[in-house]
Amino acid sequence: MHKYDGEYIGGPFMQEKAFDKMPTPISRPRLIGLLYDYVCMLGIPLAFGKRVLEYYEKPENGIAGCITDEGERFEGNLVVAADGVVSKSWLAVSGQNTKPKSSGFSVYRVVYPTKLAMQNPQIVERFPIHEGKGDICRVWLGKNTHAIVLVAKENTTWFLTHKANFDALFAPS
């Protein structure tokens, strides 16, 4: 971890030793890939392009499920809901509907193949990948902003979060 000007704050924090004590950074494509591979390995059928209208739980049976706009029902002992802001799944979990609430921040994200990133000598020097050493995650913190770079064998992810003036952004011209 670093301050915005590059001053070292702390780390590295080893995931293996702190895994049960702190969040573990993982790129979204990698997480999706891990979940997809695991579901395929278990032989669980997958369905894509479905529009979910409702999620539900049957705690007495340990069952969770969803209903699509075509009336199809999918059930299992786990539903991974990634439906974002104004989540229909949140109603099933909490019993309440949610309304979006701005954090006042905006984030730019980009993901691309690490092989492509490593064609740049400056990237190679700053984020060297060592076989068997795991992923690299660097964080820079500043006032109302932070940047995160996560370099994994497959993909490199960059995040830049900053304070945003949404009122000015969406004001009528």
Backbone hydrogen bonds, N-H to C=O, Kabsch-Sander energy under -0.5 kcal/mol:
donor,donor_aa,acceptor,acceptor_aa,energy
2,H,139,V,-2.4
3,K,7,E,-2.8
4,Y,141,L,-1.7
6,G,3,K,-2.3
9,I,1,M,-3.1
10,G,1,M,-1.2
14,M,12,P,-0.6
18,A,14,M,-1.8
19,F,15,Q,-1.3
21,K,18,A,-2.0
22,M,18,A,-1.7
31,L,27,S,-2.5
32,I,28,R,-2.7
33,G,29,P,-2.4
34,L,30,R,-2.7
35,L,31,L,-2.6
36,Y,32,I,-2.8
37,D,33,G,-2.7
38,Y,34,L,-2.2
39,V,35,L,-2.5
40,C,36,Y,-2.4
41,M,37,D,-2.4
42,L,38,Y,-2.0
43,G,39,V,-0.6
43,G,40,C,-1.0
44,I,39,V,-2.1
52,V,50,K,-0.7
53,L,67,I,-2.8
54,E,67,I,-1.6
56,Y,65,G,-2.4
58,K,63,I,-3.5
61,N,58,K,-1.7
62,G,58,K,-1.1
63,I,58,K,-1.8
64,A,76,G,-3.4
65,G,56,Y,-2.5
66,C,74,F,-2.1
67,I,54,E,-2.5
68,T,72,E,-2.3
69,D,51,R,-2.0
71,G,68,T,-1.9
74,F,66,C,-2.3
76,G,64,A,-2.5
81,A,79,V,-0.8
82,A,80,V,-0.6
91,L,87,S,-0.6
91,L,88,K,-0.5
92,A,88,K,-0.9
93,V,89,S,-1.8
94,S,90,W,-3.2
95,G,90,W,-0.6
95,G,91,L,-2.0
96,Q,90,W,-0.6
106,S,162,H,-2.6
108,Y,160,L,-2.4
110,V,158,W,-1.8
112,Y,156,T,-2.0
114,T,154,E,-1.9
116,L,113,P,-0.7
117,A,113,P,-1.6
118,M,114,T,-2.6
119,Q,116,L,-1.5
120,N,117,A,-2.0
123,I,120,N,-0.6
124,V,120,N,-2.1
125,E,121,P,-2.2
126,R,122,Q,-2.2
127,F,123,I,-3.0
130,H,128,P,-0.6
131,E,129,I,-0.5
133,K,130,H,-2.5
136,I,151,V,-2.6
138,R,149,V,-2.6
140,W,147,A,-2.6
141,L,2,H,-2.6
142,G,145,T,-2.5
145,T,142,G,-1.4
146,H,161,T,-2.0
147,A,140,W,-2.4
148,I,159,F,-1.9
149,V,138,R,-2.4
150,L,157,T,-2.9
151,V,136,I,-3.2
151,V,149,V,-0.5
152,A,150,L,-0.6
152,A,155,N,-2.4
156,T,112,Y,-2.9
157,T,150,L,-2.8
158,W,110,V,-2.4
159,F,148,I,-2.6
160,L,108,Y,-2.1
161,T,146,H,-2.9
162,H,106,S,-2.6
163,K,144,N,-1.9
164,A,104,G,-3.0
166,F,164,A,-1.1
169,L,165,N,-1.9
170,F,166,F,-2.4
171,A,168,A,-0.7
